[in-house]
């Protein structure tokens, strides 16, 4: 086959290659360093064959046969791997292996290039672009026709390095070449210089240093307050931009903080809130303003105590999402109030923690910091005074209860004072501690029994059972009955049926999760009441919102919680794509701007359609299975396989899934109970076991009735608020499916287990 390039093709191809001259530097995917630099030492253009060969020597390679072609620079030391960045998602894929082979680096003969062209045309229909690792060098071959064909991918060529003058640039958009290795290299160089912030246009990328840094002093605040964006990237500059946008455009603003788990989102959000509260004191003698600002800051330790926990990735991981809107008076631009909304609380953590992890901080703080009278009242004294005495706080294993450098006793004092600051008096704080203690004692109740005897509370647990019933304000006999039996309703009668030990444990845990989640919701009430005084006219305010949601998660074992978290992050990524890429470039096209290159981006809409599509998305199928009397996790995953990954010749009664969405779903080869979703950040395999229970996440009606009639008015209020919320939800039109999974992103706590 004759693949020789015509003169026009050759001219266009050589134009594309004009920057690839001797001494030019480019990036190559590498097994050792993910990306490695290479210097172009030889380029051969064979116009008669229409092929180019580029030979690069790896910059840190030892002296080789190419040493005489270009002066060698000193070897570059290995760079430390920086932590994940919260504001920009970077690809986390293994480097592509390059075939290594021995050959001398010299000008290729015409016969060698002919063989390259012939082999490429035979194996790939005329496409030969490829890179081969040869000792300390990279050999890249490509046809002229590949460079100029319609829709040719600019990434066919090795990505060029930016000139040294742009090293450590504070804004990624100023780079001559903006691609993955350039972004990673620039972030790494800045991180080495302890410059943890970098702009990417309107986006701020933050690299978590994992230690305190002196960047947030009052002087730093003053430098950014009421000033245009400075050259140095900073959280405070982003906060100030939001304030200026609110004032100048007379529109509400929102700052979205997102990234991987452990990337520093919660800490970043706290500094942003501190900036708003402290940087613009129009009148320091204004007591009302000072009170509101202090209350806004006091919400941080409250929500960290009740909504954060130690995980394998982060000792203070947010296990819920939070949106705070800080309200500013339109005329004077001073803070006059705020409102907080929470969502996606990880309820399953109350009853289960993986190895080395903890339950929510507040349980350990209570056990470590309560004084003697409070301990006695809650029966947390004597042998029940430590975290390892309770099932709900010791599942992480030996040593997991203590976090290095953290005093739970001191943090309890901070949490107690913060609750007082946000308007929760000592009586209601006592109710909170009593409720938490009741949950702890309930977790120590275990069961035995057989089919003949039925299930019963084990004798050694009777002490904890009695305390739990007393603290929660329910009769022991009634609690015992509904833990070990369930009521079957027939057309003419109500029948009590025995439950087995496993079912009894599920009921016990459902009570603990229910009470804690309602307590978490309740805390919002007095907080919002104190943050937004009744005299504030909201129609005369603007707000700046701060969204802090836990980041994309990918663990060894992933369940319903990770599915909901990653779904939320898919929606955030879509928002990012829409505003940073789509809207901007559509504006360029409308204005018919010249001299700009379209920036391609990975549209994650097909993945979102896979998850939330109706009537055949993952959530729709989960809700459908959850409504069935005989629904099960196995049947749910089988539905997913039939819908999105059917076996050859397997009949399917449902309408076929869109091909673009189905390509984001995969059935693991060696599992019949899990499924894999190709997310924007990483492929994640989810274990289907437990999906239905966590999606429904309800307590039996009899238990709910029992809690509603509790003699402890605080607990009965929590239960009755759930009944009222359920009635309101049932009366209002739903935008999602019938269960929590479809609606969880917009309501408090729904969705995450």
N, C-alpha and C positions, 0 to 999 in steps of 0.2 A: 504494500500500500504506500502510495506517495503522499506524505504529509507535509511536503515542503510549503513554506509560507509564501503567499504572493507578496509583492513589494509593499502594498498598502498595509497588509496584516503585519509584516515585519516592521514597518515604520511605526505603527501604533504600538506594537509590543515593546519596541526599543524605547518608546516614549514612556511607557509604564515603568520600565526598568531604569529610568534615567537616574534615580536616586541610589541605585545599587551599584556604586562605584567602589573601587579599591579603597579600603580603609573604613567603609561604612559599617556600622554596627547594627546587629539585629538580634532578636530573641528567638530561642528555640526551646520547645518543651523538652525536659530532661528528667531522667529517672532519679538523679541524685538531688537536684535542687529545684525541681518543678519547672523553673525557667532559668536558662543560662544564656549569657551573652556570647556572641561570636562576632569576629571581625572578618569582613570580606577580604580574602587574599587573592582570589582569582575568579574571574568571570569569563566564560566562553559563550559567545553568541554564534551559532551556526545558522546563517540565514538560509543556506541551501536546504537544510533539514527542518528549519523552523523550530529550533530548540535552543534553550539556554541552560547552562550549568553554572551554578554559583557555589563556590567553596568558601566556607567560613571556618576560621580557627577559633575554637573556644578560648575565651580570654584568659581563663585560669588554667589552661592546659600547660603541661610541661613542654620544654623545647622539643620540637619534632622536625620532621623532614621539611616543614614549611617555614622553619625559623628564618631562612634567608629571604623569604618573600615579604615579611613585614616585621618591624621591630616588636618584640614582645613586651608587654607591660608586666608589672609585678603581679604575682598571684593575688587575687582578692580573697579576703577572709570570709568564711561562712557567716552569713547574717543570722541573728536570732529570729525565730519565728514569732511575729507579733500576734497578740490576741485578736479575737474576732472584732470587727467594727460594727457598732450598733446601727449606723445610719445608712450603710450601703451594703447590699448583698453582693459578695464576691464568690465566683465559682469555686466549689469545693470538690473537684473531680481529680482522680489520679492522673498523673502525667502519662501521655501516650508513650509507650515503649518504642524506641527507635532501633531498627536492626543494626547490630554492630558487625562489621566485617573488615578484614585486613585488606588494604590496598594502598598503593603509593599515591601521594597527592601530586598530580602533575596535570598538564594540559591534556584533556581527553582527545583521543584520535577520532577521526571521522567515523571509523568503523565502530568504535565504542558507542558513540552517540547514535549511530544507526541502530545498534542492537537495543539501546534504551528506548528509542522511538518504536521500533518493531514490537518489543515486548509490551510497551504500554498500549499500543493499538490493538494488540492481540488480546490482552487481558481486560482492558477497561474501555475498549472502543475509542481509543485515541486520547485518553486523559492519562498523563504520566506524572503530574505534579506530586512530588514526594521528597522526603528528607531522610537521608541515611546517616547514621553515626559512624564515622571512620576514625578510630583512635581518638585523638583530641580535636577532631574537626567534624563539620557537618557538610554534607554534599546535597545540594538541592537542584533537581531537574524539573523543567517545565516547558511545555510547548508554547510557542507564540500564540497559537490559536486559542489556547486556554485563557490567555491573558486578555484577549479582545472579544471573546464570544459574548453575545448578549446575556446580561445578567451575571457576568463573571463575578465571582466572589473576591473582594479585595484581600481577604484573608488567605488566599492561596499562597501569596508570597510571605516569607518570614517577616514578622512585624519589626519595623525599624526602631532603633533606640532613639530617644530624644537627645538633643545636644546637651553637653554637660552643664551649660549655663542654666538649664531648666531643672537641674537636680534640686530636689526639696522645694519645689514651687508650692506656695500656699494654696493655689487653686488649680485643681486638676484640669479645668477647662482651658488653661493657658498652655498646656502641653501641645507640642507640634503633632505628636502622634498619641492618640488617646485609645488605648486598647488594654486588655487585661494585664499583660506583663508590665506595661508602663504604669498603670494604676498601682499594682502591687509593689513595684520597685520604689515609686515615689512615697507611698505610705510607709514602707519599711525604712527608707532613709530618714524621713521625718521622725519616725518613732525612735530611731537610734539617737537622734538629737534631742529627745525628750519633747518633741513638738507633736502632741497627741491629736491636734485638731487640723483638719484640712478641708478646704472648701471644694465642692464640685458644683459650681454654679450656685444655685439657691440652696443646695444641700450641704450640710456639715457632716463630714465623716469623723467619728471619734474612735480612737484606738484606746482601749482600756489598759491603763498602766498597772492595774492591780496593786497600787499603793498610793498613799496620799500625795498630792502634788500641790504646790503653792501657786495656784492659778485663780483663786476665787476670793481674794481679799476685798475689803471695802475699796481699796485703791483700784483694783481691777474693775469693780462695778462702776466706780466713778468715771473711769476711762471710757466706758462704753455708753454710759447713761446719756440720753438725749444727743447722741453724736451719730454721724453717718458711719457706715460699716468701716472699721479699721482694716489695715492690711493683714493683721494677725488674726487668723481664724479663732473663734472662741464661741462657747455656748452663750455667753452674755451678748455677743453681737447678734446672734440669731434671735434671742429674746428681745433685744432692742429693735431689730428689724420688724418683729411682729407688732410691737407697740407703735412704731412709726407707720406701719401699714394700716393699723386700726385708726390712728388719728388722721392721717393724710387721705385715706380712701374712705373713711367713715364706714368701715365694714369689719365684722368680726373676723378674727384670725385664729388659726389652730397650728400648733407645733406637734408634729408626729414624731415620737421617739420609738424607733424599732430596730431590731437586729437579733442576733442569736442569743440564746440563753447564756447569761454570764458576761455579756458584752458591755454592761454598765448603764443600761437604760434607766433603771430606777434612780441611781445616783445622779445621772444627768438631769432627769426630770426634777429632782430635789433642788439642784443648783439653779435651774430655770425658775422654779417657784420662789426660791430665795431672792433671786434678782428682782422679780416683779414686786416682792414684798418690801425690799429694802432700798432699791436704787432710786425710787422717785418719791422721796418724802417732800411733798409740797408744803406740809405744815407739821412739824414734829410735835407740836403741842395739841394736835387733833387726836383726842383720846379714842374716838370711834374708829378712826383709820388705823391707829396702832393696834387696837384690839383685833380688828378683822385680819390684819396682816399676821399677827402672832397666831391667831387661830388657824389661818391657812397653813402656816408652817407646822403647827402642832398636829395637823392631820397626818403628816408623814410618819412619825413614830407609831401612831395608832394603827394605820393600815399596814405598816411593816410588821407589827406584832401579830395582828389578826389575819393577815393575808400573805405573809412571806414565810419561807421555810428553807432549811438547808437541803440542797440537792447535790448530786455528784458534780455538777458544773459550777455551783455557786452557793456560798454559805448564806446568802440573803436573797434567794430567788423569789421574785414576785410570782405568786400562784393565782393571780387574778388580773383583770384588766381594770384600768381606772381612767376616767376622763374628768379632768378638773377644768371648769371654766371660771376664770377670774374676771370679775365684773368691774369695769372702770366707769366712773362718772364721765359723761360726754363732754361737759364743759371744762372741768379741771383736770381730767385724766388721772384722777386718784382712785385707788382701790376702794370700793364700797361694799364688796361682798364676793361671794363665790358659790359654786354648786358642784357637787361631786356625784358622778354616776359610776357604778361598778358593774362588772359583768364577768362571766366565765370563771367563777371561783372553783378551784379544784377541790370539790367536796370529798372525793375519795381519799384524799390525804389524811382526813380526820381519822380514818379507820385503818389505813394501810400506808406504810412507808417502805420503799425499797431499801436494800442494804446500804448502810452508811448515811442514810438521809434522816431527816427529822420531820415531826409533825409541825404544825404552825408554832411559831416562836412563843406565843402567849401561854401555851400550856407549860413550857419549861420555865418561863418567867414567873408564872404563878407558883409553881412548885419550889422555885429557888428564892423568891422574893417576898412571899407572904409572911406577915409577922405572926407571932405565936397565937394571939387571939383568933386571927382569921384562919390559921391552919386548924385550930381546934374546931371552929365552927363548920369548916368544910371537911372535917375528918381527913385531913392531909398531914397529920402528925404521926409520930411513932414510925412504924414500919412502912407507912404510906407517904413518906415525906420526899421521896426522890423519884426522878423520872423512870428509873429502871424498875419501879414497883408497879408500873401501869402498862398494860398491853398496848394502849394507844400511843405510848411515848417511848417504847423500847424496841420497836421492830427493826430499827436501823442497825441493831447489833451493839456489841460492847464498844464503848467510847463514842458512839454517835451522838449522844445527848449533849456533849460538851463541844463548843466551837472555840478553837484557839483564839485568844485575844478578846473574847466576848464574855461579859458577866451578865448572866440572865437575871441575877438579883438586882443589879443596877438598872438593867433595862426595864425590869418590872416597875421600879420607881418612876422611870421616865414615862412609861406607858400610862401609869396611874395619873401622873401629873398632866399628861397630854389629854387624857380623857376629860379631866376636870377643865382644862383650858377650852376644849371644844363644847363645853356645856353639859357634860354628864356628871351629875352631882354624886356625892359619896354613897347615897342610898342606892342609886341605880348602878353604880360601879360594884356595889356589893352583890346586886342581883346578877351581874355579869360573872363575877367570880364564882358564885354559887352554881350557876348554870354550867360553867366550864368544869367544875369539880364533879357535878353530876354526870357529865359525859365521861370523865376519866374513870369513875367508879363503874359506870355501866359497861365500859370496855373490858373490865375484869370479870364479867359474868360469863361463864362457859357452861356447856350443856353436855349431858350424857343421856343414854337411853337406848331403847331398842324398839322394834316394831310392835312387840307385845306390850312393853311397859309404857311406851310413849316417851317423849322427850321431857327432861326435867333439869332444873338448875342444879349444878353439881354442889354438894354440901359445902365444900371448902370455899365456894363463892357466895354463900348466902349472906355473909357480912357485907360484901360489896353490893349485892343485890338490894339489900335493905337500905343501905346508904343512898344508892342511886335513886330508888323510889322516893325516899324522903326528900332529897335535894331537888328532884324534879316535880315534887308535889303530887304524885300519883299513888293510888292504893297498891300495896304489894300484890294483893290477890289479882287485881285487874291486870297489872303489868305482867305477872307470871302467866296469866291465861293467854294474853295476846302475844307473848313471846314464844309460847309452846303450842299454840293452836291457831287455826285460822277459820274464819266463818265462810261457809259456802251458802250462797243464796239460791234457792230453787224457786219455782213458780209458787209453791204453797208453803215453804218452810225455810228456816235458817238452820243449818247443820254445822256443828263444830267438828272440824277434822284435825287429826294430829299432824304435826310437822316433824320432819326429821331434824337431826342435829345441825346439819348444814343450813337448812332453811331457817332454823332458830337463830343461827349466827347472822344470817343475812338480815333478818328482822332487827336484831340488836344493832347491827351496823347502820341500818337505814334510819333508825331513831337518832343515833349519834350524828349522822350526816345532816339529817333534817334539822335538828335543833341548832347545830352550829351554823348552818347556812342561814337560818332565819335570824340567829343572833347577829351574824355579820351584816345582814340586811338592816336589822333594827338600828345598829350603830349609826348608819347613814342618816337616820331621821334627825336626831338631836344635833348631829354635826352640821347638816345642811340648814337646820333652823338657826343655828348660831352664826353660820357663815353669811346668811342672807337675812338681815333684820327686816321686819315687816315694813319699816318706813322707807325701804329702798324701792324706788319706782324703776322696775326693770326696763320699761319702755324708754327710759332716759339713760340707758347704759349700753356700752359695747363690751364684748368679752374677748379675751385671749384664752384659747383652750390649750391644754397640754394632755396629749394622749400617751399613756404609758401602758403597754400591753406586753405580756411575756412573749419572748421571741421564739423563732422557729426551733423545734426540738426534734432530735433524732437520737434515740437511745438504743441500747441493745434490745430492749423490749419496749414496744410502743403500743399504747392502747387508746381507748376512746378519748382520754384527756389530750394526748398528743395530736390526735386527729382534729379535735376542735381547735386547738392552739394553732396548728399548721394551716387549717382552713382560714382562720382569722388573718394569719400572716399572708396567705395568698391574696386576700382582699386588699390588704395594705399594699402589697407589691403591685397589684393592679392599679391602685390609686397613684402610686409612684410612677408607674409606666405612663399612665394617662396624662399626668401633669408635666412630667419632665420630658417625655419623648413625643407623645402623640399630639397634645395640644400645641406645643411649641412648633413642631414641624408643619402641622396643618396651618398655623399662622404664617409661617414662611411661604407656604404654597399660595395662600390667599393673597399675600402681598407681592407675590411673584418676585421674591428676592433672588438675586443671582449669587454665584460663587459660594454655594454651600452644598455640602454632601449629606444625603439622607443617612441618618444613623439608624441602623437596624436594631431591633430589640426583641427579646423573647416575650411574645404575648401569652400570658398565662390564662387567658379566657377559657381555652379548652379544658384546662384542669379545674377551673371553677365550675364550668358546666358539668363536668364529671361528678363533682361533689354535690352541687345544689340543683342540678337540672331536674325538671319535672316533665313527665311523671317517672322518669327512670334514673334519676341521679342516686348517688350513694345514700344521701340523707332521706330521700323519698322512699327508697327501698327499706331503709332502716325503720322509718316511721311506720311503714306498712306492716313490717314483720312485728313491730312492737305492739301493734293493735290486735294481733291475732292471739287467741286464747292458747294455742299450741305453738306459738312462735318460739324460735330458738336461735342462738348464735350460729349454729351450724347451718340452719336453713337460710339465714341471712347471707352468710358467705357463699353458699351455693347459688343463691339468686345473683350475687355479684358476678360469680364465675360465668353463669349462663348469659348474663346480660353483656358483660364487657370482655370476657375472655372465653368464649364458648369453644369447646373441643370440636375438632373437625366433624362435620355431618351431625352435630348435636342440634336437635330442634329447639327453637326458642319461640315462646308464645308472646313475648313482649316485642314492641317495635324496636328495631335495631338502634343501638347507640350511635351517635354521630362518630364517624371514623376518627376525627380529630380528637374527640374526648376519649374514645376507647384506647387510643394509643398512649394515654397517660395512666393506664391501668394494666397491672400484670399479676397473674397468679403465680406465686412462688412454686418452684419445681417440686419441692419436697414437703409441701404442707397443704392440708385441706381445710385449715381453719384460719388462715391469714391471707392478706392481700397487700399488694404493693401499689403505691401511688407515686407517680413521677412529679414531685413538686418543683417549683421554680428554683429552690435552693439545693434539693437533694432528693433522691429516691428514699422513701420510707416504707418499711414493711410493718403493717399493723396486725396485731393479734386480735382476731375477731371475738375471742372468748371474753364475755363480760359487756359487750357492746349494748345488748338489749337492756340489761339491768341498769347500766349507767345512763342510758338514754331515757328510760322511764323514771328512774331515780325517785321513787315514791315510797311512802310508808303506807301500810295497810290502813284502810278506812277506820278500822276499830282502834288502831293505835292513835290515829289523828284525833278521833273523838275523845280518846282518853287524855291526850295532851291538852285539848281544848277545854276540858273540864278540870284541869290541874288546880289544886289548892294554892299553888304558887302562881300568883297573878301574872308575874313576868313571863313564865313559860306559857300560860294559857293565852297571853297576848301574842306571843310569837306564833303559836299555832293558829289562832284566829286570823292573824294577818295573812297567813298562807291561804286560808279558806277565802278571804276577801279577794286576794290577788287572783286566785283561780277562777272565781266567779266573774271578775272583771275581764280576765283574759278570754273566758268562754263567750262573753257577751260582745267582745270587740272582734272585728275581722282580722284574720291571721294572714300574714304575708308569706308564711312558710308552711311546713307540714303540721301535723297534729301534735307533735311532741316537742320536747325541749330542744332536740338537735337542730331543728329547722329555724327556731326562733331565738336561739341562745345568744347570738352575737349582739342582739339589741336590748337584752334585758338582764337584770342583775342575776348573776350566778348561773343562769341557765346554760346547760350544755356540757360543762366539764366535770362530769362524773359525780 
